[in-house]
Amino acid sequence: MVRGIFRMTIGSKGPYEIARILMEERVERPSYYLAQRGMGNHLSNYNSAEPYAWRGGTVGNILAKPEYMGHTVNFRTYKESYKDKRPKKTPKEDWLVIKNTQEAIVDEETWNRAQQLRKTVRRTDTLGAANPLTELMYCADCGAKMYNHRGSGGWARDWHGRPNGKRRPDRDEYNCSAYTLSRQGGGGKCASHYIRTAVVRDLILETIRSVSAYAKSDEAGFVRRVRSASEIRRAGTAKALKRRMAREKKRSADLDTLIRKLYEDNVGGKISDKRFALLSREYEGEQETLESSLAEEQAGLDGFESDGTRADGFIALAKKYTDFSELTTPMINEFVDKILVHKAEYSGGERGQEVEIFLKFIGRFELPAKEPTAEELAGAEEQKKSREKKREYNRRYLAEKKRREQKKKIA
């Protein structure tokens, strides 16, 4: 059941929705299940009349437990004094986690992914469904999130602008949020970066399908390509981190000197106690921020996994799936790390737009170049003809609209 709860979370279901599903499936809630077997902390106060009354909070507590990764967690609570009967919760960073003390029920990657998904707010809209691409789409130029716009497409119209009884397809597209918000305020930040959700989903599915097929068919070649691409990225990242850490260490040492001199000036009567308290608080606050940043950056340097390990992680993930015919929400959550959408470019009347899809474990992966098949060439030519036909239709429509407007003015 624990694995099932994590699977439903990876499928973008929230704790309360999962609780409702468990109630409908008549799964015994934990307190009832344990009490019936003479175990647990609710032997004397569980409600035996409601064996299936799951709560969202119960599901949330299950999802938050590191024990399901095979770890033991101590010091979750503490007491101010032995006389105090009321335990207080210990901050998570002060827990003592002893790793790999028992068999894991869920792997670490699944557990971490569930925590990340729980932090992401997913709201339903006019279509009644939460978008699985929330928190994944970003503008490649300004770095802002992409906003999703969904709704009815309205009625189609004929040459004379009259409804023809047909409905346009529902709207479902993305735009750069900086562009959208700046237009509301009359500004001009960034550009639209408009792209339809259906196009993004097709690109995601094709990327997952093709990279997974290559990884499973040639594991050795896949590992080599991951290693080659990652060495360049890792070298650049490590170099930038080391430069930043050097600057922060120097500033931290300077703050030590300033705090020491400040203390001497206060003892010598050069500055008042009030001024000393204010300045020392500012310096110590800055130093704490620097120390926290340095710890994270050092962990980033120490945490570079071997390229082979990352490649093996992706291969294991790809082998979990046997059907890549349809893009599902769990596939998006397990495979996709982030998506960068570039501004559209026009050349020779053709619209082109680069979309970078970063996959879990391996980031952006370039497949070996191959010659297009006859079917692919024929399909591309057919698409070109279709786009040209649509452009010609639009030109004729605009010309007719302009002619009618001029005729109306003359009349």
C-alpha positions as CSV (number, residue, x, y, z in Angstrom):
1,M,0.0,0.0,0.0
2,V,2.9,2.4,0.7
3,R,4.3,1.8,-2.7
4,G,0.9,2.4,-4.2
5,I,0.6,5.7,-2.4
6,F,3.9,6.8,-3.7
7,R,2.9,5.7,-7.3
8,M,-0.3,7.7,-7.1
9,T,1.8,10.7,-5.9
10,I,4.1,10.3,-8.9
11,G,0.9,10.3,-11.0
12,S,0.2,13.9,-9.6
13,K,-2.5,12.9,-7.2
14,G,-2.6,14.8,-3.9
15,P,-3.0,13.4,-0.4
16,Y,-6.7,14.1,-0.1
17,E,-7.4,12.5,-3.5
18,I,-5.3,9.5,-2.5
19,A,-7.3,9.2,0.8
20,R,-10.6,9.2,-1.2
21,I,-9.3,6.5,-3.5
22,L,-8.2,4.3,-0.5
23,M,-11.6,4.8,1.1
24,E,-13.4,3.8,-2.0
25,E,-11.2,0.7,-2.4
26,R,-12.0,-0.2,1.3
27,V,-8.4,-0.2,2.5
28,E,-8.0,-0.3,6.2
29,R,-6.5,2.8,7.7
30,P,-3.2,2.4,9.6
31,S,-4.5,2.9,13.1
32,Y,-7.3,0.4,12.6
33,Y,-5.0,-2.1,10.8
34,L,-2.5,-2.0,13.6
35,A,-5.0,-2.0,16.5
36,Q,-6.7,-5.1,15.1
37,R,-3.3,-6.9,15.3
38,G,-2.5,-5.6,18.8
39,M,0.1,-3.1,17.6
40,G,0.4,0.7,17.3
41,N,-0.2,3.7,19.5
42,H,-4.0,3.7,19.2
43,L,-5.0,0.4,20.9
44,S,-7.4,2.1,23.3
45,N,-8.6,5.1,21.3
46,Y,-9.1,4.0,17.7
47,N,-12.5,4.2,16.1
48,S,-13.5,0.7,15.2
49,A,-16.7,1.9,13.5
50,E,-14.7,3.6,10.7
51,P,-12.1,1.1,9.4
52,Y,-11.7,2.8,6.1
53,A,-11.8,6.5,7.1
54,W,-8.5,7.6,5.6
55,R,-7.5,11.3,6.0
56,G,-5.3,13.4,3.8
57,G,-3.0,14.1,6.7
58,T,-2.5,10.4,7.2
59,V,-1.4,10.0,3.6
60,G,0.9,13.1,3.9
61,N,2.6,11.6,7.0
62,I,3.3,8.4,5.1
63,L,4.8,10.3,2.2
64,A,7.0,12.3,4.5
65,K,8.6,9.4,6.4
66,P,12.3,8.7,5.4
67,E,11.9,5.3,7.1
68,Y,10.4,4.0,3.9
69,M,13.8,4.4,2.2
70,G,15.2,2.0,4.7
71,H,16.5,4.6,7.2
72,T,16.0,5.0,10.9
73,V,15.1,8.4,12.3
74,N,15.8,9.4,15.8
75,F,15.2,12.6,17.9
76,R,12.0,13.7,16.1
77,T,10.8,15.2,19.5
78,Y,12.5,16.6,22.6
79,K,11.5,17.9,26.0
80,E,12.7,21.1,27.6
81,S,13.0,19.4,31.0
82,Y,12.4,16.0,32.6
83,K,9.5,17.6,34.4
84,D,7.9,18.6,31.2
85,K,5.4,16.0,29.9
86,R,4.8,17.7,26.6
87,P,7.2,16.7,23.8
88,K,8.1,19.4,21.2
89,K,8.9,18.7,17.6
90,T,12.6,18.9,16.6
91,P,13.4,20.8,13.3
92,K,14.0,18.3,10.5
93,E,17.6,19.5,10.1
94,D,18.3,18.3,13.7
95,W,17.0,14.8,13.2
96,L,19.5,11.9,13.4
97,V,19.0,9.8,10.3
98,I,20.8,6.5,10.3
99,K,20.7,5.2,6.7
100,N,20.1,1.7,5.3
101,T,19.1,0.0,8.6
102,Q,16.4,-2.1,7.0
103,E,15.0,-3.1,3.6
104,A,13.7,-0.1,1.6
105,I,10.1,-0.1,0.6
106,V,10.6,2.8,-2.0
107,D,13.9,3.9,-3.6
108,E,15.5,7.2,-2.8
109,E,14.7,8.7,-6.2
110,T,11.0,7.9,-5.9
111,W,10.9,9.4,-2.4
112,N,12.7,12.6,-3.4
113,R,10.5,13.0,-6.4
114,A,7.4,12.6,-4.3
115,Q,8.6,15.4,-1.9
116,Q,9.2,17.7,-4.9
117,L,5.8,17.0,-6.4
118,R,4.1,17.7,-3.0
119,K,5.7,21.2,-3.0
120,T,4.2,22.0,-6.4
121,V,0.8,23.6,-6.3
122,R,-1.4,22.1,-9.0
123,R,-4.7,23.9,-9.5
124,T,-7.5,22.7,-11.7
125,D,-8.9,25.2,-14.3
126,T,-11.9,25.6,-16.6
127,L,-11.1,22.2,-18.2
128,G,-11.3,20.6,-14.7
129,A,-7.8,19.0,-14.8
130,A,-4.5,20.0,-13.3
131,N,-1.7,20.4,-15.8
132,P,1.1,17.9,-15.4
133,L,3.7,20.3,-16.9
134,T,3.4,22.7,-14.0
135,E,6.8,23.8,-12.7
136,L,8.6,22.2,-15.6
137,M,8.3,24.8,-18.4
138,Y,10.7,27.8,-18.4
139,C,11.6,30.6,-20.8
140,A,15.0,30.0,-22.2
141,D,15.8,33.7,-22.6
142,C,14.8,35.3,-19.3
143,G,14.4,32.2,-17.1
144,A,10.8,33.0,-16.0
145,K,8.2,30.3,-15.7
146,M,5.9,29.6,-18.6
147,Y,2.2,30.3,-18.0
148,N,-0.4,27.9,-19.3
149,H,-3.6,29.3,-20.9
150,R,-6.5,26.9,-21.4
151,G,-10.1,27.4,-22.3
152,S,-12.7,27.2,-25.0
153,G,-11.7,28.2,-28.5
154,G,-15.1,29.7,-29.3
155,W,-17.0,29.5,-32.6
156,A,-15.3,29.5,-36.0
157,R,-16.3,32.2,-38.6
158,D,-16.7,32.3,-42.3
159,W,-15.2,34.8,-44.8
160,H,-17.8,37.4,-43.8
161,G,-17.0,37.1,-40.0
162,R,-20.2,35.2,-39.3
163,P,-20.3,32.1,-37.0
164,N,-20.5,29.0,-39.2
165,G,-21.7,26.6,-36.6
166,K,-18.3,24.9,-36.1
167,R,-16.2,25.2,-32.9
168,R,-12.5,26.0,-32.9
169,P,-10.2,23.6,-31.0
170,D,-9.9,24.4,-27.3
171,R,-7.0,26.7,-26.4
172,D,-4.1,25.1,-24.6
173,E,-0.8,26.9,-24.9
174,Y,2.1,28.4,-23.0
175,N,3.6,31.9,-22.9
176,C,6.5,33.4,-21.0
177,S,5.1,34.7,-17.7
178,A,7.4,37.8,-17.7
179,Y,5.9,38.7,-21.1
180,T,2.3,38.1,-20.0
181,L,2.7,40.1,-16.7
182,S,4.5,43.0,-18.4
183,R,1.8,43.3,-21.0
184,Q,-0.8,43.7,-18.2
185,G,1.3,46.6,-16.9
186,G,2.0,48.1,-20.3
187,G,5.7,47.0,-20.2
188,G,7.7,45.1,-22.8
189,K,9.7,42.5,-20.9
190,C,10.8,39.5,-22.8
191,A,8.8,38.0,-25.8
192,S,5.8,35.7,-26.0
193,H,7.6,32.4,-26.7
194,Y,4.1,31.0,-27.6
195,I,4.0,27.2,-28.0
196,R,1.0,24.8,-27.9
197,T,0.9,22.2,-25.2
198,A,0.2,19.5,-27.7
199,V,3.5,20.3,-29.5
200,V,5.4,20.1,-26.2
201,R,3.8,16.8,-25.2
202,D,4.7,15.3,-28.6
203,L,8.3,16.5,-28.2
204,I,8.5,15.0,-24.7
205,L,7.1,11.7,-25.8
206,E,9.4,11.5,-28.8
207,T,12.5,12.4,-26.7
208,I,11.7,9.9,-24.0
209,R,10.9,7.2,-26.6
210,S,14.0,7.7,-28.7
211,V,16.5,8.2,-25.9
212,S,15.1,5.2,-24.0
213,A,15.3,3.0,-27.1
214,Y,18.9,4.0,-27.7
215,A,19.8,3.5,-24.0
216,K,18.3,0.0,-24.0
217,S,19.7,-1.1,-27.4
218,D,23.3,0.1,-26.9
219,E,24.0,0.5,-23.1
220,A,27.8,0.9,-23.6
221,G,27.4,3.5,-26.3
222,F,24.9,5.4,-24.2
223,V,27.2,5.5,-21.2
224,R,30.0,6.8,-23.4
225,R,27.9,9.6,-24.8
226,V,26.6,10.6,-21.3
227,R,30.2,10.7,-20.0
228,S,31.4,12.8,-23.0
229,A,28.6,15.3,-22.7
230,S,28.7,15.5,-18.9
231,E,32.5,16.1,-18.6
232,I,32.1,19.4,-20.3
233,R,29.1,20.5,-18.2
234,R,30.7,19.3,-15.0
235,A,34.0,21.1,-15.6
236,G,32.3,24.4,-16.3
237,T,30.0,24.0,-13.3
238,A,32.8,23.0,-10.9
239,K,35.0,25.9,-12.1
240,A,32.2,28.5,-11.5
241,L,31.4,27.0,-8.1
242,K,35.1,27.1,-7.0
243,R,35.3,30.8,-8.1
244,R,32.2,31.7,-6.2
245,M,33.3,29.7,-3.1
246,A,36.7,31.5,-3.1
247,R,34.9,34.9,-3.1
248,E,32.5,33.9,-0.3
249,K,35.3,32.5,1.9
250,K,37.3,35.7,1.5
251,R,34.2,37.7,2.5
252,S,33.6,35.4,5.5
253,A,37.2,36.0,6.7
254,D,36.8,39.7,6.2
255,L,33.6,39.6,8.4
256,D,35.5,37.8,11.1
257,T,38.0,40.7,11.1
258,L,35.2,43.3,11.1
259,I,33.4,41.6,14.0
260,R,36.6,41.3,16.1
261,K,37.4,45.0,15.5
262,L,33.8,46.0,16.2
263,Y,34.1,44.2,19.6
264,E,37.4,46.0,20.4
265,D,35.9,49.4,19.5
266,N,32.9,48.7,21.8
267,V,35.1,47.7,24.7
268,G,37.2,50.8,24.1
269,G,34.2,53.0,24.1
270,K,34.5,54.1,20.5
271,I,31.0,53.0,19.6
272,S,27.9,52.6,21.8
273,D,26.3,49.3,22.9
274,K,23.3,50.0,20.7
275,R,25.4,50.6,17.6
276,F,27.5,47.5,18.4
277,A,24.5,45.3,18.7
278,L,23.0,46.6,15.4
279,L,26.3,46.2,13.4
280,S,27.2,42.8,14.9
281,R,23.8,41.4,14.2
282,E,24.1,42.5,10.5
283,Y,27.6,41.1,10.1
284,E,26.7,37.8,11.8
285,G,23.5,37.5,9.7
286,E,25.6,37.9,6.5
287,Q,28.1,35.4,7.8
288,E,25.5,32.8,8.5
289,T,24.1,33.2,5.0
290,L,27.6,32.8,3.5
291,E,28.2,29.7,5.6
292,S,24.9,28.2,4.5
293,S,25.7,29.0,0.8
294,L,29.2,27.5,1.1
295,A,27.9,24.3,2.6
296,E,25.4,23.9,-0.3
297,E,28.1,24.6,-2.9
298,Q,30.6,22.2,-1.2
299,A,27.8,19.6,-1.2
300,G,27.3,20.3,-4.9
301,L,31.0,19.7,-5.6
302,D,31.1,16.6,-3.4
303,G,27.9,15.3,-4.8
304,F,29.0,14.9,-8.5
305,E,28.0,11.3,-9.2
306,S,30.0,9.3,-11.7
307,D,28.7,9.5,-15.2
308,G,28.2,5.8,-15.4
309,T,26.0,5.9,-12.3
310,R,23.8,8.5,-13.8
311,A,23.5,6.6,-17.1
312,D,22.7,3.4,-15.2
313,G,19.9,5.3,-13.3
314,F,18.4,6.4,-16.6
315,I,18.7,2.9,-18.1
316,A,16.9,1.4,-15.1
317,L,14.2,4.0,-15.4
318,A,13.8,3.3,-19.1
319,K,13.5,-0.5,-18.5
320,K,10.5,0.1,-16.1
321,Y,8.4,1.1,-19.1
322,T,7.5,-1.2,-22.0
323,D,4.9,1.0,-23.6
324,F,5.9,4.4,-25.0
325,S,2.8,4.8,-27.2
326,E,1.2,7.4,-25.0
327,L,2.6,10.1,-22.7
328,T,1.3,9.7,-19.2
329,T,1.6,11.9,-16.1
330,P,3.9,9.4,-14.3
331,M,6.2,9.3,-17.3
332,I,6.4,13.1,-17.3
333,N,7.1,13.2,-13.5
334,E,9.7,10.4,-13.7
335,F,11.6,11.3,-16.9
336,V,11.5,15.1,-17.2
337,D,13.6,17.5,-15.1
338,K,12.8,20.8,-16.9
339,I,11.9,22.2,-20.3
340,L,13.4,25.4,-21.8
341,V,11.4,27.1,-24.6
342,H,13.2,29.5,-27.0
343,K,11.7,32.4,-28.9
344,A,10.3,31.4,-32.3
345,E,12.4,32.3,-35.4
346,Y,11.1,32.8,-38.9
347,S,13.1,31.8,-42.1
348,G,11.7,31.6,-45.6
349,G,8.2,31.8,-44.3
350,E,8.7,28.9,-42.0
351,R,8.4,29.2,-38.2
352,G,11.0,27.3,-36.2
353,Q,11.3,27.1,-32.4
354,E,13.9,25.4,-30.3
355,V,12.7,23.4,-27.2
356,E,15.3,21.9,-24.8
357,I,14.1,18.9,-22.8
358,F,16.3,18.0,-19.8
359,L,15.8,14.4,-18.6
360,K,16.4,13.0,-15.2
361,F,19.9,11.7,-14.5
362,I,21.4,12.7,-17.8
363,G,20.1,16.3,-18.6
364,R,19.9,17.2,-22.3
365,F,20.9,14.3,-24.4
366,E,21.9,14.4,-28.1
367,L,21.2,11.2,-30.0
368,P,23.7,10.1,-32.7
369,A,22.8,11.8,-36.0
370,K,21.1,9.6,-38.6
371,E,19.9,10.0,-42.1
372,P,16.1,10.6,-42.4
373,T,14.1,7.8,-43.9
374,A,12.0,8.1,-47.1
375,E,8.8,8.2,-45.0
376,E,10.2,11.0,-42.8
377,L,11.2,13.0,-45.8
378,A,7.8,12.5,-47.4
379,G,6.1,13.5,-44.1
380,A,8.2,16.7,-43.8
381,E,7.3,17.6,-47.4
382,E,3.6,17.0,-46.8
383,Q,3.8,19.2,-43.7
384,K,5.5,21.9,-45.7
385,K,2.7,21.8,-48.3
386,S,0.0,21.9,-45.7
387,R,1.6,25.0,-44.0
388,E,1.9,26.7,-47.4
389,K,-1.8,26.0,-48.1
390,K,-2.8,27.5,-44.7
391,R,-0.6,30.6,-45.3
392,E,-2.3,31.1,-48.7
393,Y,-5.7,30.7,-47.1
394,N,-4.8,33.4,-44.5
395,R,-3.5,35.7,-47.2
396,R,-6.7,35.4,-49.1
397,Y,-8.8,35.9,-45.9
398,L,-6.9,39.1,-44.9
399,A,-7.1,40.4,-48.5
400,E,-10.9,39.8,-48.6
401,K,-11.3,41.4,-45.2
402,K,-9.4,44.5,-46.2
403,R,-11.4,44.7,-49.5
404,R,-14.7,44.6,-47.5
405,E,-13.5,47.3,-45.1
406,Q,-12.5,49.6,-47.9
407,K,-15.8,49.0,-49.6
408,K,-17.7,49.8,-46.4
409,K,-15.7,53.1,-46.1
410,I,-16.6,54.1,-49.7
411,A,-20.2,53.4,-49.1
